[in-house]
Amino acid sequence: MIPDFLVTHSGGFHADELLSSVILTRLFPQARLIRSRMPEWTTPGPDRIIYDVGGRYDAAARIFDHHQRGAPLRESGQPYSSFGLIWKHYGRDYLAASGLPEAHIEAVHASFDASFVLPVDLVDNGALSPSVAGALAGLTLPALLETLKPVFDEANPEAEDRGFQNALAIARSFVEARIAQSAAKLRAEALVHQAIIDAGKGRILELPMGMPFRPAIVKAGADHLLFVVHPRENDWCLTGIRRADEGFELRADLPASWAGLTDRDLEAACGIEGASFCHSGRFIAAARTREAALAMAELAVTEAEVGVTG
C-alpha cells in the first residue's frame, strides 16, 4: 500500500533519518514528510511508514526504529540504524525506481550497503567513532550533515525543519551520485571484460573511453596486462595499472627517459611523432593520435620486459 505519510522524529536530525528520507521520498514522492514525536503520528497505521522513532521494528507494520531494547542486528552482529533498516527493506525498490538494470540491483544494493549504509549505521549507534578519520573527522558525511542543524539559540520555530530540508537535498545528492558511480562501475566492468578478450595475450588493453578498469582486470585474472590506452576529448591517454588497491606501485612504469617531457622533447626521446606528455611520476602519458599512443605503449612494454629479463 502506498503511504500518505512518511514519519520520523522532530528536533535535532542525524544522518540516518536524513538518508532514510532520501530513499523513501524518492519512492513515495506524493507522501507528506512528518517530523513529530507525538503518539498520533508515531503509532503504526496503514497510511504511513515510520522510521527512527516509535520504539519498534516491525517491517510488516512499516515501523523501523532501532533505539529500543532488543534492537535489530545484522547477521554479522553489527547494529542497524534506521537507514540500514530502510535500505534493507526498500533499497532494491529504490534502485529499480532509479532505472538500474534488474541484473545489477543485487550487486549495487550489497556494495552500497557495505560501503555507505553500514558506516552510517555504526556511527549512529556509537559503534564507530568518526575520530578514526583523524583530522578529517569533521568532514565525514554524518558530521557534515549535522552542521546544517540550527544553532542552539536560533529562535525561529521553523529553523529545524528548514535545516532538515536543506540537509535532505545535500544527502540526496550524495546518495544519487554514489549509486550512479556503482552502476557505472558495473557497466565499465562489462566493457573492460570484452576489451580483455579482444586483447588476447597482448600486454596492452585498449578501451573505447576512460573508465574504471582495474577491478575488471583483477577479476579476469589478466595479470599479463601492463598498460591501458584510451581516447580522451582531444587526445589519447596511456596509463599504467596499479599492482594493488592501496598504494601507487605499478605493474610497469613508463620509460624513465620520458619522465616530465612534453611535445618535441618527448617526441625526440621516444622517437614517436605525436607523443605529447609524460608525467614525471611515469604513470600516465598522452599522445595526439591513437597510433602514437599505441606506439608509445609498445615501446613501454618492450622496455618493461627488457627490465624484467635483464
N, C-alpha and C positions, 0 to 999 in steps of 0.2 A: 504494500500500500504506500502510495506517495505521501510523504508527510506535509502537513501545513506549517509545522514549526520545527526549527532546529534550536534546541535549548541547551545553553551552557551557563556557567555561573557569572554573576555580576562581579564588580570590583576589579582588583588587580588581575591582569592577564599574564599568561605564560605561553611558552612556545607550543605546549601540547594541545591546548584547546584552540589556539590560533590555527595550527596546522590541520587539526581535525576539521575546523571550519572551512579551510581551503577545499578539502575533499568533498565535504557534504554540500557546500553551496554550489559547487560545480555540478554535482549530481542532481541536486534539487533546487534549481535556481528560483523556482516560484515560492519556495518556503520562506517564511519570515524568521529571521535570526533573533532569538530572545536571549538576553543575558539577565538571569534572575536566580535567586536562591529561594524564592517563595514556593511553598509546597504545591500550590495550584499549578505551577509550571514544572517542578522537578518530580512530579508524580507521573509514572508512565501512563500513556494513553495511545490509542490508535492513530492519533493525528500528529504524533511528534517523535523525534529522535532526541534523546537526552545524553549528554556526554560531559565528563569531567565534573559532574555534580550528581547528587541523588543517592549516593551511598550504596549502589548496587551495580552488579554486572550481570545482565540478563539479555543476551542478544535477541532472544525471541520477543522480549518486551521492548526492545530497542532502547535500552539504557546501558550506558558504558562509562561507569565510574571506576576508579582504581584506588580511592583513598580509604576504603573500608577494611576492616579485618578480613583476612581470607581473600585479599585482592588477587586477581588472576596473574599467573606467571606463565612465561613461555616454557616450552619443553626443556629449554636449557636451564630453567630456574631463574632467569632474569625477569625483572618486573616489567609489566606493561604500564604505560601511561595511557591517557585517553587516545592519544594519537596512534599508538600501536594497536589498540583495540579497534579503532575506526578503520585503520588501514587493513587490518586482518579481515574485517567483515565487508568493507566497501571499496578497498583498494583496487580489486580486479574490475569492478564495475566502473570505477573512475578511469582506469586505463582504457577500457573499452570505449567509454564516452569520449576520451581524448583522441580516439582514432587509431590507437595502437593495433597492429595486426593481431589477430587471435593467437597466432603461433608464437608471438613474443610476450604475451601477457604474463605467463607464469615466470619467465626469466626476469623480466623487468620488475615484477612485483617482489620477487625474492631479493634481487640486488638492491632495490630501493629500501626495502625493509632493513636489510643488514647494514647498509652504508649511511642511511639518512634517518630512518624511523627509530631504530634501536638506540642510537646515541641520544636522541631527544628523550626517549623513554627513560634511559638510565640517568640522565642529568635531572629530569623532573622528579625522579624518585630518590635522588641523593645517592645513587649507586655509582655515579661517575661525577667527578668534580671538574668543572671547566679549567681548574688550575693546572691540570695536566698539560694544557696548551701553553703554559708558561706565560710569557709576556703577551701572547695572543689571546689569553683567556677572555678578555673583554670584547674580543672581536668574533667569538663563536656565535652562531646563529641564535641560540636561545638568549644569550646576553644582549645581542644587538636588538632583537625584537622587544625585549623588556625595557630598553632605553626609550621606547616610544610611549611608555606609561606617562601620565601627567605627573608633575612634581607634587610633593607632599602637601603644599599649601595652595594648590590650584582650587579655586572656589567655584568654578563653573561646574554645575552638576552634570553637564553633558560631556565633560572632558574625558572621562573613562571610555565612554562609547566611541567618541571621536578618535581617541588614541587606538582603540581596538580596531576600528575600521581602517585606519592608516596602516597599522601593523599587518592587518589581514591582506591588504593589497601587496605589501612587500613580501610577506610569506608566500603568497600565491605565485609571485614571480620566481622565487627560488624553487618551489616545488615543480612548476611547469618546466623551468629550464633544466633542472636535474633529470627529470623524466625524459625530456627531449634528448638530452645527452645520452642517456642509457639506451633509448630507442635507436639513436644514430649509431652507437657502437655496434649494435646487432646488425644494422644494415651494412655497416663497414665490414663487419666480420665476413658476411657473405661475399662481398666484393673482393676482399683480400684473399679469401679461400680460393676463389676462382682464379685470381692472378697467380697464386702459388701453383695451382695446377698447370696454368699456361707457362710458367717459368720452368717447369720441369726440374732438372738438376742444376740449372743455372744459378749463379750467385747473386743475380740482380733481380729485384722484384719491381716490375713496372705497374703502377696504379693509374687509374683514369683521372684521379684528382687527389688532393691532400685529404687524409683521413686517418683515424687511429688504426695502426697496423700491427703493433707488437703483440697484443693479446691473441690475434688470429694466427700469427706466425708461431707463437709458442704452442697454441692449441693444436696446430697442424704438425708440430714437431719438425718444422722446417729449419733445422739447425744449420743447413748449408748456406742459407741466405746471409749476405753481408751488407748489402746496400739496397736502398729503395729510391726509385726515381718516379717523379710525378709532375704534371703541369701545374703551374700557378696562373695567376691572372695574366701576367705579361712575360713570364719566363718559365724555366723548368728548374726543379729542385732535386738535389741529390743529398741524401741523408744516410747516416749510419743507423744501426739497430742496437739498442741498449742490451747488455747482457742480462740485466735483472731489472725488476720493477723499481728497486731503490738504487740510487747512485747513477753515475753518468758513464761508466765504463762501457765501451762499445765492443761489438764483435770484431770490428776492424775500424781503425781510424783512416781518415783521408790522408793522402801523402803529406809528409812534413814539409816538402818543398813548396806546397801550395798555400800553406798557412798564412792568413792575413792578406793575401794578394787579391787584386781586382783587375778586371778588364785586360789591357795589353800585357801587364806584368804577369797575370795568371795565364794568359794565352801562351806567353813565352815559356813559362815554367812547365806547362803540361803539353804544349805543342798542339793544342786543340782550339781552332777558331770558334769563337762564340762562348768560351768559358768566361764568366763574368765576376765570380766572387767565391772565396773560400774563407770561412770563419777561422779565426786564429786558433779556436779550440778544435778544429779539424773534425767537427761532427756534422757540418752542413755546408753545402756549396750550391752554386747556381750557374745556369747557362742560359743563353738566349734561345736555344733551339733544343728540340728533343734529341736530335742527332748528337749535338755537343754534350748534352747531359749523359747520354748513354756511353759515349766515348770516354768521358771522364770516369764514369762508373767502371768501365772495363779496365782502365788504367789503374784505378784504385784497387780493384780486385787483384790484378796482376801483382801490384806492389805488396798487398797484404799476404798473398800466397807465397811470394818470394821471402817475405819476412818470416813466415812460419817455417818454411823448408830450410831457410838459411840459418 
